[in-house]
Amino acid sequence: MTTASPAPDDTALDVTALVRELVGRTTVSGDAAAQQDLLGGLTEVLRERAPHLLVTEGRDPDHPWRLLRTPADPGRRQLLLACHVDTVPVPDAGAWQRDPFGADLDGGRVWGRGGSDMKAGVVAAAAALAAADPQTPVALLLTSDEEIGSKGAAAAAAAVAEQPIGAVVVPEATGNQVVLGHKGALWLAVRTAGRAAHGSTPERGHNAVLDLVAVLARAGGALPFRTDPFLGTETWNPGVVTGGTVPNVVPDRAEVVVDMRTVTEGGDLLAWWRDQPEVADVEVRVDLPPVGTPADDPWVATLPAPARSTPATYFTDASVLVRVVGGAPIVVWGPGTPAVMHARDEYVELAELEQAAAAFTHVVARWDG
């Protein structure tokens, strides 16, 4: 991995060059090799500028991660910057105005998949770590496969739990506003079972698709959703439905993958699906808790950016980290435009990236552990 020549202090990163390089790399969730390669390249870039950094590398070949930290007193609490390097796929590249991995620089923006979600955040966090005093307790967690359930963060959780963490910044795209939390996520594969028969004699079979349709028809009005004053009301989305094989066979199986966004633990929701008479099996695919930091937290009050009164609409690796950082405050705060995340013609404003890098560097410099 290459970047432009470092500034005279030998630590500053050229954030424009680095974000273009990262956006130009295809690191779609599930491609462990591509993500591992990017993690290795970023590590090299950072250690060229900060050779004192200590590096812990994940051993999970499917969900790689890296933890880079300063050699400060291990008893002092660390400020943790937590980023993922994967992106969602580009199924419609021909519909983009630009090459999704061309990393074009135009109009003060870098265009391409991952610009806002969240390679700009990675670069801003990396710039802050590169500039940090070696005696300032700060760490950078780089994870994989966030987009498919924060699997890289889960693989890294035990290593993070071994560190004394004082606060966490997750630099997802928020337009550089501080966001104090988001809902959790409970993804379930709900299955129905029937009996196959010839399509001309459906009365001899039992149609699993019709059973699934019946469950889905009543779910919206019957699911025991809860409401939180800050996070709002829980939601559900039946995102993927499958069933049957060919038109002239009564289907003996059907499945829906349901995405529910939660404001507390999801036991009641899971129990509702399992209790439905048509349901044969429920598999938990993702189970991540909600995240919320009080607006009056003393550390949040010191941040050089406004705190938004509403939560993020998406989940982040914070849902994994909240379980292992011992109650440390967590904020979602970074460069990028939420409206273009996962969308065609994704981009990041360079002015936002530069602002974030400066803000993170300032916060790191003030951190005393």
Secondary structure as the mmCIF struct_conf table of DSSP 4:
data_model
#
loop_
_struct_conf.conf_type_id
_struct_conf.id
_struct_conf.beg_label_comp_id
_struct_conf.beg_label_asym_id
_struct_conf.beg_label_seq_id
_struct_conf.end_label_comp_id
_struct_conf.end_label_asym_id
_struct_conf.end_label_seq_id
BEND BEND1 ALA A 4 ALA A 4
HELX_LH_PP_P HELX_LH_PP_P1 SER A 5 ALA A 7
TURN_TY1_P TURN_TY1_P1 PRO A 8 ASP A 9
BEND BEND2 ASP A 10 ASP A 10
HELX_RH_AL_P HELX_RH_AL_P1 VAL A 15 VAL A 23
TURN_TY1_P TURN_TY1_P2 GLY A 24 GLY A 24
BEND BEND3 ARG A 25 ARG A 25
STRN STRN1 VAL A 28 VAL A 28
TURN_TY1_P TURN_TY1_P3 SER A 29 GLY A 30
HELX_RH_AL_P HELX_RH_AL_P2 ALA A 32 ARG A 49
TURN_TY1_P TURN_TY1_P4 PRO A 51 HIS A 52
STRN STRN2 LEU A 54 GLU A 57
BEND BEND4 PRO A 61 HIS A 63
STRN STRN3 TRP A 65 ARG A 69
BEND BEND5 ALA A 72 ALA A 72
TURN_TY1_P TURN_TY1_P5 PRO A 74 GLY A 75
BEND BEND6 ARG A 76 ARG A 76
HELX_LH_PP_P HELX_LH_PP_P2 ARG A 77 ARG A 77
STRN STRN4 GLN A 78 HIS A 84
STRN STRN5 THR A 87 THR A 87
TURN_TY1_P TURN_TY1_P6 PRO A 91 ASP A 92
HELX_RH_3T_P HELX_RH_3T_P1 ALA A 93 ALA A 95
BEND BEND7 TRP A 96 ARG A 98
TURN_TY1_P TURN_TY1_P7 PRO A 100 PHE A 101
BEND BEND8 GLY A 102 GLY A 102
STRN STRN6 ASP A 104 ASP A 106
TURN_TY1_P TURN_TY1_P8 GLY A 107 GLY A 108
STRN STRN7 ARG A 109 TRP A 111
BEND BEND9 GLY A 112 GLY A 112
TURN_TY1_P TURN_TY1_P9 ARG A 113 GLY A 114
HELX_RH_PI_P HELX_RH_PI_P1 GLY A 115 LYS A 119
HELX_RH_AL_P HELX_RH_AL_P3 ALA A 120 ALA A 131
BEND BEND10 ALA A 132 ALA A 132
TURN_TY1_P TURN_TY1_P10 PRO A 134 GLN A 135
BEND BEND11 THR A 136 THR A 136
STRN STRN8 VAL A 138 THR A 143
BEND BEND12 SER A 144 SER A 144
HELX_RH_3T_P HELX_RH_3T_P2 GLU A 146 ILE A 148
TURN_TY1_P TURN_TY1_P11 GLY A 149 GLY A 149
BEND BEND13 SER A 150 SER A 150
HELX_RH_AL_P HELX_RH_AL_P4 LYS A 151 ALA A 161
TURN_TY1_P TURN_TY1_P12 GLU A 162 GLU A 162
BEND BEND14 GLN A 163 GLN A 163
STRN STRN9 ILE A 165 VAL A 170
BEND BEND15 ALA A 173 THR A 174
TURN_TY1_P TURN_TY1_P13 GLY A 175 ASN A 176
STRN STRN10 VAL A 178 VAL A 179
STRN STRN11 GLY A 181 HIS A 182
STRN STRN12 GLY A 184 ALA A 193
STRN STRN13 ARG A 195 ARG A 195
STRN STRN14 HIS A 198 HIS A 198
TURN_TY1_P TURN_TY1_P14 GLY A 199 SER A 200
HELX_RH_3T_P HELX_RH_3T_P3 PRO A 202 ARG A 204
BEND BEND16 GLY A 205 GLY A 205
STRN STRN15 HIS A 206 HIS A 206
HELX_RH_AL_P HELX_RH_AL_P5 ALA A 208 ALA A 222
BEND BEND17 LEU A 223 LEU A 223
STRN STRN16 THR A 227 ASP A 228
TURN_TY1_P TURN_TY1_P15 PRO A 229 LEU A 231
STRN STRN17 GLY A 232 THR A 233
STRN STRN18 THR A 235 GLY A 243
BEND BEND18 THR A 245 VAL A 246
TURN_TY1_P TURN_TY1_P16 PRO A 247 ASN A 248
STRN STRN19 VAL A 249 VAL A 249
BEND BEND19 ASP A 252 ASP A 252
STRN STRN20 ARG A 253 THR A 262
BEND BEND20 VAL A 263 THR A 264
HELX_RH_AL_P HELX_RH_AL_P6 GLY A 267 ASP A 275
BEND BEND21 GLN A 276 GLN A 276
TURN_TY1_P TURN_TY1_P17 PRO A 277 GLU A 278
STRN STRN21 VAL A 279 LEU A 288
STRN STRN22 VAL A 291 GLY A 292
TURN_TY1_P TURN_TY1_P18 ALA A 295 ASP A 296
HELX_RH_AL_P HELX_RH_AL_P7 PRO A 298 THR A 302
BEND BEND22 LEU A 303 ALA A 305
HELX_LH_PP_P HELX_LH_PP_P3 PRO A 306 PRO A 306
STRN STRN23 ALA A 307 ALA A 307
HELX_LH_PP_P HELX_LH_PP_P4 ARG A 308 ARG A 308
BEND BEND23 SER A 309 THR A 310
STRN STRN24 ALA A 312 ALA A 312
BEND BEND24 THR A 313 TYR A 314
TURN_TY1_P TURN_TY1_P19 ASP A 317 ASP A 317
HELX_RH_AL_P HELX_RH_AL_P8 ALA A 318 LEU A 321
TURN_TY1_P TURN_TY1_P20 VAL A 322 VAL A 324
BEND BEND25 VAL A 325 VAL A 325
TURN_TY1_P TURN_TY1_P21 GLY A 326 GLY A 327
STRN STRN25 ILE A 330 VAL A 332
BEND BEND26 PRO A 335 GLY A 336
HELX_RH_3T_P HELX_RH_3T_P4 PRO A 338 VAL A 340
TURN_TY1_P TURN_TY1_P22 MET A 341 HIS A 342
BEND BEND27 ALA A 343 ALA A 343
TURN_TY1_P TURN_TY1_P23 ARG A 344 ASP A 345
STRN STRN26 TYR A 347 GLU A 349
HELX_RH_AL_P HELX_RH_AL_P9 LEU A 350 ARG A 366
#
